Amino acid sequence: MKEDVHYKVFDDATWHFLYNKYGGTDLPRLSIAVPNGDSVDHVVEVNLRKFKVLTFPKVRYITGVHEPSIIFSSRTATVLDLHARICQKLAAESEGRWVAEELVNFSRVWKFEGTETIDDAKQMLLDINSDLEKMPLAIQARILTGDLKIEDANIADNELIVIEMMISLDKSASLKYVYAPQIEKRSRN
């Protein structure tokens, strides 16, 4: 898509005038700083980054366990922004049973590194048969930290992102994460 051919960028005053007159849908876009010699130019980010997000392990009233959800985000957003956006979507889909802020506090975001997949992660959980003593399970993955920008997190478009929820497998146990994401794999024994 090319600016002034396929779309036009307006300042706020022009947008509000046209919106009040004709209505429409607000599609805010952020600008991205692009180095240009000794100065910096700003270009409008037209296409947002698209991520597949899988919620794991299964938590009551939370969707996205079997099929990934799609989340769009600016490349200038931070991982914390992406995490909050995912939790807002999950809370909205829970029909009031969860609050986004609560989900943020009981979850973390990571991505696979190496050869393991979500199917491997699911099988690992089945293999231990809910034995709390064997958790957390080492997995080839990297936890994505809060203030890291999406652009700097090396997440490809359409790459699978996992939002891992803390769980308790028995009512007397405290909440804990099932996995221990690490880039170098250790023995699971």
C-alpha positions in Angstrom: 0.0 0.0 0.0 1.3 3.4 -0.9 0.5 6.7 0.9 -1.5 9.2 -1.1 -2.4 6.4 -3.6 -4.2 3.8 -1.4 -4.7 5.9 1.7 -4.3 9.4 3.1 -3.0 10.4 6.5 -4.9 13.2 8.3 -4.0 15.3 11.2 -6.4 15.1 14.2 -8.3 18.3 13.4 -9.1 17.1 9.8 -9.9 13.6 11.0 -12.4 14.9 13.6 -14.0 17.2 11.1 -14.5 14.4 8.6 -15.6 11.9 11.2 -18.2 14.3 12.7 -19.5 15.0 9.2 -19.5 11.5 7.7 -18.9 9.0 10.6 -16.6 6.1 10.0 -14.1 3.9 11.8 -11.1 5.2 13.6 -7.9 3.4 12.6 -5.2 5.0 14.6 -1.6 4.3 13.5 1.6 5.1 15.2 4.6 6.6 13.5 7.9 4.8 13.4 11.2 6.7 13.7 13.4 5.9 10.7 17.1 7.1 10.7 17.8 9.4 7.7 21.5 10.4 7.8 21.9 12.8 10.7 18.2 13.2 11.3 15.2 11.0 12.0 12.1 10.8 9.8 8.8 9.5 10.9 6.7 7.2 8.8 3.2 6.0 9.5 2.9 2.4 10.4 0.2 1.2 8.1 0.3 -2.6 8.6 0.2 -3.8 12.2 2.1 -7.0 13.2 0.0 -10.1 13.3 0.6 -12.8 16.0 -1.0 -16.1 16.7 -1.6 -16.5 20.4 -2.2 -19.8 22.2 -3.4 -19.9 25.8 -1.8 -22.8 27.7 -2.4 -24.7 29.8 -6.2 -24.8 29.8 -7.9 -22.5 32.3 -11.6 -22.4 32.8 -13.5 -19.8 30.8 -10.3 -18.8 28.8 -10.4 -19.4 25.1 -7.5 -20.0 22.7 -6.4 -23.4 24.0 -7.2 -25.5 20.9 -7.0 -22.8 18.2 -4.7 -19.8 18.4 -6.3 -16.3 18.6 -5.1 -13.6 16.3 -3.7 -10.4 17.8 -2.6 -7.3 15.9 0.0 -5.0 17.5 2.2 -2.1 16.5 5.9 -3.0 16.1 6.6 0.0 18.4 4.5 -1.5 21.2 6.3 -3.3 24.1 5.8 -6.9 25.1 3.9 -5.6 28.1 1.5 -3.8 25.8 1.1 -7.0 23.8 0.6 -9.0 27.0 -2.1 -6.5 28.2 -3.8 -6.6 24.8 -3.9 -10.4 24.9 -5.4 -10.4 28.4 -8.0 -7.8 27.4 -9.1 -10.0 24.6 -9.2 -13.1 26.8 -11.1 -11.2 29.5 -13.7 -9.9 27.0 -14.2 -13.5 25.7 -14.7 -14.8 29.2 -18.0 -13.0 29.5 -17.1 -11.2 32.7 -15.6 -14.2 34.5 -12.1 -12.8 34.3 -10.6 -9.2 34.5 -7.7 -8.3 32.2 -5.5 -7.0 35.0 -6.0 -10.2 36.9 -5.0 -12.2 33.9 -1.9 -10.1 33.4 -0.8 -10.9 37.0 -1.3 -14.6 36.6 0.3 -15.1 33.2 3.4 -14.6 31.1 4.2 -14.5 27.4 6.8 -16.6 25.7 7.8 -18.0 22.3 9.3 -21.2 21.3 13.1 -21.3 20.5 14.6 -24.4 18.8 12.7 -27.4 17.7 9.9 -27.9 20.3 6.3 -27.1 19.4 3.1 -26.6 21.3 2.4 -30.3 20.6 5.6 -31.1 22.5 4.5 -28.9 25.4 1.1 -30.6 25.6 2.7 -34.0 25.5 5.2 -33.1 28.3 2.3 -32.1 30.5 0.5 -35.4 29.8 3.7 -37.4 30.5 4.0 -36.1 34.0 0.4 -36.9 34.7 -0.1 -33.7 36.8 2.7 -34.5 39.2 3.5 -31.2 40.9 6.9 -32.4 41.9 8.0 -32.6 38.3 7.2 -29.0 37.5 8.3 -26.7 36.1 9.1 -28.5 32.9 12.2 -27.4 30.9 11.2 -26.3 27.4 13.1 -24.6 24.5 11.5 -21.2 24.7 12.2 -17.6 25.7 10.1 -15.5 28.1 9.4 -12.2 26.5 10.0 -9.4 28.9 7.8 -6.4 29.5 9.7 -3.3 28.2 11.2 -5.0 25.2 9.7 -3.6 22.0 7.9 -6.0 19.7 10.3 -5.0 16.9 13.3 -6.0 19.1 11.8 -9.2 20.4 12.5 -11.1 17.1 9.0 -12.3 16.7 8.1 -13.0 13.1 4.7 -12.2 11.7 2.3 -15.1 12.3 4.7 -16.7 14.8 3.0 -18.5 17.6 3.2 -16.7 21.0 2.2 -18.6 24.1 0.4 -16.9 27.0 1.0 -19.3 29.9 -1.4 -19.1 32.7 -0.4 -20.0 36.3 -2.4 -23.0 37.6 -2.9 -25.0 40.7 -3.4 -28.7 40.2 -4.7 -29.3 43.7 -6.7 -27.0 45.9 -4.1 -26.7 48.7 -1.2 -25.9 46.3 -0.2 -22.3 45.4 -0.4 -21.1 41.8 2.6 -21.9 39.7 3.8 -22.0 36.1 4.0 -25.4 34.4 7.0 -24.6 32.2 10.5 -23.2 32.7 11.3 -21.6 29.3 15.0 -21.6 28.5 16.9 -21.3 25.4 19.3 -24.2 26.1 17.4 -27.3 26.8 18.2 -29.2 30.0 17.3 -32.8 31.0 13.7 -33.3 32.0 14.5 -35.9 34.6 
